[in-house]
Amino acid sequence: MNFVQKEIKIFLTCVMFYTRIHVPRWVDHSEEYLNKSTKYFPLIGWIVGGLSALIFYAAQFALPVSIAIILSMIISIILIGAFHEDGFADFCDGFGGGWTKEKILEIMKDSRIGTYGAAGLILILLFKFFLLYEINITVLPSVIIFAHTLSRFTAVTVIYTHEYAREDELSKVKPLEKKMGMKELIISAIWIIPPFLLLKGFMFLLILIPVFFVKWYLSQYFTKWLGGYTGDCLGAIQQVTEITIYLSFLILWKFI
């Protein structure tokens, strides 16, 4: 297997693991490729964000903008099997109901959703909808793609800068136990450049400031309580960062 074939297989492994999109049968559950696939995580943002943006763009010609946004949100959730939303809900349950590292990890490992998780999920989805509704529809498709890509890259940077918290064999996300190298991080960073170009304005680089703050604050918070991150923590960072990007864009669009 040559280099290109190997990288294609690693990318398709990433697609298989992080989405519900079907991949060819020859893509197996190789642990080696799964561990290397995280560098393509932002590229998943292209796929999910691109299809979500396409659904919105097509639907808004025949339906009210509010309905088009809901359809866009639905397709993004379906494409990833609510993977990140589930992580955010587990994060809310764990940190809302646990007061020790062991208890927080135990709660987050539970597949059932609790009061904190249900409340958090409802609020973040409502917040996301209203933010998207307020963004100018001429740029909304580009903003959706940008947010999905950058938010996933932000989660990837946590894998590079922090340690994995779980020490048991019950982890739901095995590849995240492996430390990411600088080479993989650079490859991952390349995928966020085209979405930036879609916005056609250097002022939108300012969005990186609140995104960095959110990543820094949540990472510190995870480290304080857990000594590192978990897969659910990364799901929470992706969701909160996505919201931060929409909110930051609204502010920039209005005042700059």
N, C-alpha and C positions, 0 to 999 in steps of 0.2 A: 504494500500500500504506500503510494507516494504522499508527499506533504499535503498537496491540495485535497486528495481523497480523505486523508486523515482529519484535516481541519473541517471538511464538510460533515464528516461523521460526528465530530465533536460538537459542531453547531447544531446538527439535527438531534443530538442527545440533549442539548440545552432546550430545544423546542419541545422534545418529548417530556422532559422533566418539569418545565415551567409553564407549559400550556396544555390545552386539550386538543391541539392540532395533531392529526394523524401523520405519522412519518413512515417511510418505507420499512418493510419487514426486516431488512438487513441491519437496521439500527437497533442494536441490542442494549441491554442494561449494563454496559461495561462500567465498572466502578472507576477505572482509569480515566475514561473519557468524561464521565460524570464530574469527576474532580476538576478536570480542565475546562469544563463547559461554562463556568461562571464568567469568563472573560467575554462571552457573547450575550450576557444578560441584558445589557443596554440595547442590543440588536433586537431582542424580544420586544422592547419598547417600540421599535419601529413597526413591528408586525401588529402588535395589539393597538398601539396608538394610530397607526395608519388605517387599519380596518375600522376602528371606532370613528375616526375622522371621516372616512369614506361613507359610512352609514349616516352620519350626521349630515354631510354635504348633500347626499342624495335625498334624504328624508325631508330636509327643510324646504325643498321645492314644492312638496305636496302636503306637508303637515305643518302645524304650528311649531315654532322653534323649541318650545318646551318639550313637546313630544319627541322631536328629533334628538334632543339632548338625552332624554331618558332612553331612547333606543340605542344611542351611542354608548351610554353607560352600561346597558344590559349586555351588549355584544362584548364589551371589554371584560365584564365579569364572567361571561360564558367562556370566552377564549382562554382564560387562565383558571377556570374552575373555582373562582373566588379565592384563589390561593393567597393573595396578599390581604384581602379583606378578612379572611379567616385568621391570618397572623395578627392583624390589628385587633380583632376581637379577643383573641387569646391573650394578647399583650394587655388589653384593658382589664380582663378578668384576673390575670396573674398579678399585675401590679396594683390593681384595685383591692384584691382580696387577700394578698399574701404579704407577710411582714418579715419573712426570712428568705434567703436564697432558695432553700430546699422547698419551702411552701410555694413560692412564686413559680418555680420550675414544675412542681407537681401540678399546680392549677393549669398552667399553660399547656401541659402535656395532655390534659383531659380534653377529649373531643367534644364534650358538651359545652354549650355556650351559657354563660351566666348573665346576671343582671348588668354588670359592668360592661361585658362584651356586647350585649344586645343594645344597650344605651349608646355606647361608643360607635357601634356600626351604623345605627340609625342616624346619629348626629353627623358623622363624617360623610355619609352618602347625601344627606340633605344639604350640608355645607357645600359639597362638591357640585351638586345640581345648581344651586343658586349662584355660585361663582361662575360656572360655565354659562349660565343664562345671562349674566351681566356682561360677558365678554362680547365684543363686536363680532358678529357672525362672519365678517369678511376675513378675519384672522383666526377665528376659533379652530378650524381644522389644523392649522399649523401649530397653534398653542397646545392642542391635545397631543399631537405627535411629540412635540418638544417636552411636555411634562412627563409623558410616559417613558421617554428615553432618559432624561436627566434624573428622574426619581429612581430609576433602576441603577443608574451609574452611582448615585449617591449611596445606595445600599451596598454596592460592590466595594466602595472605598472603605466601608466599615470592616469588611473582611480583610482588607489590607492593613488597616491601622490598629485593629483590636483583636483580642483573643476570643475563641469560641468558649462558651460558658459551660456547656454540658460535658460531664465526664462519664456518663453512662452509655449503654448501648441502645437506649430507647429513643435516641434522637430521631426526629422525623425528617431531618434534612442532612443526611450524611456528608455531601460534598462540602458543606460549609465548615466542617471541622478542619479542612486543609487550609493552611495559610497561603494567601495569594502573593505571588512575587511581583516585582516591579514591571517585568516584561508583560505579564498578563494584565496588570493595571493599565499600562500604556495602550495596549490593544483595546481594552475596554473603553478607554477615554476617547479613542478615535471615533467610535460610533456616535458620540454626542455632537460631533462637529456639524454634520449635515442638518440636523434639526435646528441648530443655532442659525444656520444660513437661511433657513426658511423664514425666519422672522425679519430678516433684512434690516437689522439695526443694532449697532454696537451697544446702544443703551441697555439692551436686554441682557448684556453681560452682567448688569447690576443685580440681576435675579440670583446670580451665584452667591451673593452676600448673605441673604436670608437663608438660602439653601444650606450654605456652609454652617451657619449658626444653628439651624435645626439639627443637622448631622452631628455637630459638636456637642450640643446640649443633650440630645438623646443618647449619644454614645457614652457621655459622662454619666448619665443617669443609669444606663444599663451596667456600666462598670462598677458604679457605687453599690448597686444592689446584688448583681450577679457575678461580678468579676469579668464580664465580657458580654457577648451578644449570643442570641439564639436565632433560629430561623424565624420565629415569631417576631422577634425584635426587628429583624430586617424587613419583614412584611409591614410592621408599624412604621418604620422609617420611610419605606416606599410610599405608603399612603399619606403620611403627614407631609412628606416632601412634595408630593403631587399637589396637595391642597395649597401648600406654601407657594408653589410656582404660579398657580392660578391667581391667588390673592396678590402676589407681587406684580404679576402682569397687569392686573386691574389697576393697581396703584400707579404703575409706570405709565400706562396708557392714558390715565386721567391727568396726571400732573407733569409729565415730561413731554 
